[in-house]
Amino acid sequence: MTHLFENPWLLLTLAAVAIVPAAITRQVKPEWGYCPLLIPLLIAAVGFGLDFAVQTDTEQIHALVRHCRNAVIKEDISRLGEAFCEDYDDGYHRNKAELLASAERAIKGASVKKVRFQRIELNRQERRAKMDMDTVVHLNADSRYAGFGSVVFVSLRLEFAKRPSGPWCIRRAGVISINNQPIKWGAVR
């Protein structure tokens, strides 16, 4: 089921339907002028306003993933660390500090030009979420990974938890494959 705050389409559809009675009212009561047509306009404005003003859980998770993408491109480990839960544990890294040390080794000198999302599949329940994603990582010519090519395909699985204070964080992260070759965290260097 679509959530009222996810996108403005529900209220835009309602505004489109409201144009008919507003136009009929305008013809029956010409002395009202264009005032009846303001109602559909107001409904459409409320739709866009709610979409802009309220950030849903799904939108927060997508914003967190974009935050991580930008941190990787800028090779900013401290900014990347903001996205992970304090009780992070993925089976290979026992805590957040170990993960960030591995991430620093992996992205220092990587010289990532851009990261494009090919597929994102998000499953969310209450305070937990799981995301499978396929990305295309474009590397600069001076990247230490440039010997593998200028484009790398990376598949990831992320698990999120909602912090008690409100925002979401990444609880577990796993690399599924690189260039369509199955891989585990221990092989990522």
N, C-alpha and C positions, 0 to 999 in steps of 0.2 A: 504494500500500500504506500502511496506517495505521502510524504509528510508536507504539511502546509508550508513549512519554512524552507524546504529543500529547493524549490524553484517557484517562480511566480505564475506558472501556467494555469493552476486552478483558478486563481483570482482573475487572470487575464481572460480565461474562458467565460467566467461569470460576467466580467465587464462586457465582453462581446455579446453575450445573451441579453444583458441589460440594455443594450442599445435599442433593441426592438421595442420594449415597453416605453422607453424614454422617447423614441421617435413618435410612437402612437400618442403618448401624452402631449407631446409638443404640437401635434396636429389638432388634437381635441381642445386643448387649451392654448391657443396661440398667444394669449396675453402673457403667458409665463416665459415666452422667448426661448432662449437657449438653456435656461436653468435645468430642465430635466436631463439634458445631455451631460451635465456636470457629474451626475451620479456614476455613469460608467467610467468616466475619466477618473473620478475619485477612487473607485474600486481598483482600477488598473494601477494608480499611484500607490495605493496601499499594498498591492501585490509586489511591486518593485521595492517599496520601502521595507517590507518585512524580509524579503530575500536579501537585501543589502544589510539590514540592521542585525539580523539574527544569524549566528553561525552555528549550524547543527553539528552533531557529533561526526557525521560523515565528512562535512566540510573541514572540521578541525583536524581530522586524521589526514585528509588530503593536503592540508596546509603544512602539517608536520612532515610529511614526505617531501614536499617541495622545499621546506626548510633544510632537510638533510641533503637534498640534491644541491642546493646552493652552497652549503658548507663543504661538500666534497669538491665542487668546482673551485672554490676559493681556498681549498686545502686548510680549512679552519677547524681544527680538532675541538677546540673549546666550544665553538658554536654547535658542532655535531654532538658533543656530549650533552647539551641541553635537552636533546630529544629523547634520551634514554632514561629508563627508570633506575632508581637507586638500587633496587633489588634485581637488577638484570642478571640473567643466567640462561645461556643457550646450550649448555652441555659441554661445549669446548672452552668457552670463556666463563670462568666462575663468577665474575663480577664485572661491573661497568668499567673499572680501571683497566682490566685485562683487555676488554674489547677495544677501548680507546687506544691502548698501546698497539694492538694489532692493526687498527684502522690507521693509525699514524704511520706505521711502517708501510702499509699498502698504498696510501694516497699521497705520501710525500714523494714528489717528483713524478707523479702520475700525469700531471698536466692535462687535466680533463677540460676539453673545450665546451662540451655540453652533454647533457643526459636527457634523452627523450624516452618517454614512457610509451611502450607499444601496447601493453595490456595491463590493466589493473582490475583485480577481482577482490572485492571487499565483502567479508561476511562479518556482521556485527550483532552482538547480543549484549544488552545492558551495559556493563562496564568492561567488556572484553571485545576484541576484534582481531580478525586474522586477514591478512592481505597477501595474495600471490601476485607478483608483478614481473613482467618482462620489460627490460630496458635496453636501449641502445646507447652505449657510451662512446662518444666521439672524442678522440684523443688529438692533442696538438702534436706537431712533428717532433718536438723536443721531449716528448714523454718517454719515460724509461720503459714503458710497455709498447712503444711504437714498433718494435720488432715483430709483434704479433699482428700488426695491422693498425690502421687508423680508426677502426670501428670494432668494438667489442660488445657482444650480446651477453647480458647478465640477467639471470633469473633469480629472484629473491623471494623469500617467505618471511613476512614480518608479523609479529603478534604484538598487539597493543593492549594497554590497560589504562583505565581512567584513574588519574590520581585523585585522592580524597579532596584536594584543593580545587579540582576542576579540570585542568587540561589533561590531554592524553599524552602518554609516553610509550616508547617502544620497550616491551618486556623481553622479547626474544627476536633475534634476527638470524636468518640462515641463508647461505648461498646455495641455490639448487643446482645451477649450471653456469658455466662460462663458455661462450661460443658453442652452445648446445652439447657440451661435454659435462656429464654429472661430476660434481665436485663437493667436497666437504670443507669446513672452515680450516682444518689443518693444512690444506694445500694452498690456501690463499696467502700469497706473499707480496 
